[in-house]
Amino acid sequence: MQMCPECNKIYDESEYSKCPYCSGELIEEYGERPYKVCPNCGGTMYWDDTWVCSNCDEEIDTDEDDYDGIIED
């Protein structure tokens, strides 16, 4: 097992020559997680040490508990 220096996710280096999460080969399953509505474009923001929009990359520096609802991925 190896930890990617870019995203800090663990993957099996015997199965993948590069990080499968960064390359898009694997998508991490989250289940239910909080989200915010982006004030810039109306897209969905997810928590990653700050709130980051998955559409326009807008960032909001508020608490993790400052969310608009729960979404199931």
C-alpha positions as CSV (number, residue, x, y, z in Angstrom):
1,M,0.0,0.0,0.0
2,Q,1.1,3.5,-0.7
3,M,-0.1,7.0,0.2
4,C,-0.4,9.5,-2.6
5,P,1.6,12.7,-1.8
6,E,-0.9,14.8,-3.7
7,C,-4.3,13.7,-2.2
8,N,-3.1,11.6,0.8
9,K,-5.3,8.7,-0.2
10,I,-4.0,5.1,0.2
11,Y,-3.9,2.8,-2.8
12,D,-2.2,-0.5,-3.9
13,E,0.8,0.3,-5.9
14,S,0.9,-3.3,-7.2
15,E,-2.4,-2.6,-9.0
16,Y,-1.9,1.0,-10.1
17,S,1.2,2.7,-11.5
18,K,-0.1,6.1,-10.4
19,C,-2.7,7.3,-7.9
20,P,-6.1,6.1,-9.2
21,Y,-7.9,8.8,-7.3
22,C,-5.9,11.7,-8.8
23,S,-6.1,10.2,-12.3
24,G,-9.9,9.6,-12.0
25,E,-9.7,5.8,-12.3
26,L,-11.3,5.4,-8.9
27,I,-13.9,7.7,-7.2
28,E,-14.0,7.7,-3.5
29,E,-17.5,6.7,-2.2
30,Y,-18.7,9.1,0.5
31,G,-22.3,8.0,1.3
32,E,-24.1,10.9,2.9
33,R,-22.1,14.1,3.3
34,P,-22.9,17.8,3.9
35,Y,-23.0,20.3,1.1
36,K,-23.4,24.1,0.6
37,V,-24.9,25.9,-2.4
38,C,-22.2,28.0,-4.1
39,P,-23.0,31.7,-3.9
40,N,-21.0,32.3,-7.1
41,C,-22.5,29.8,-9.6
42,G,-25.2,27.9,-7.6
43,G,-23.2,24.7,-7.9
44,T,-22.5,22.2,-5.0
45,M,-19.8,22.8,-2.5
46,Y,-18.2,20.1,-0.5
47,W,-16.0,20.3,2.6
48,D,-12.2,19.9,2.1
49,D,-10.7,22.0,4.9
50,T,-12.7,24.8,3.3
51,W,-15.9,24.7,1.3
52,V,-15.0,24.2,-2.4
53,C,-17.4,24.4,-5.3
54,S,-17.2,21.3,-7.6
55,N,-18.3,23.5,-10.5
56,C,-16.3,26.8,-10.3
57,D,-13.7,26.1,-7.6
58,E,-15.0,29.0,-5.4
59,E,-13.8,28.6,-1.8
60,I,-15.6,29.7,1.4
61,D,-13.6,29.7,4.6
62,T,-16.3,28.9,7.2
63,D,-16.8,26.0,9.6
64,E,-17.5,22.4,8.5
65,D,-20.8,22.6,10.4
66,D,-21.9,25.6,8.2
67,Y,-23.8,23.5,5.5
68,D,-27.1,23.8,3.7
69,G,-28.1,20.1,3.7
70,I,-27.0,16.5,3.4
71,I,-26.5,14.9,0.0
72,E,-26.0,11.2,-0.8
73,D,-23.1,10.4,-3.2
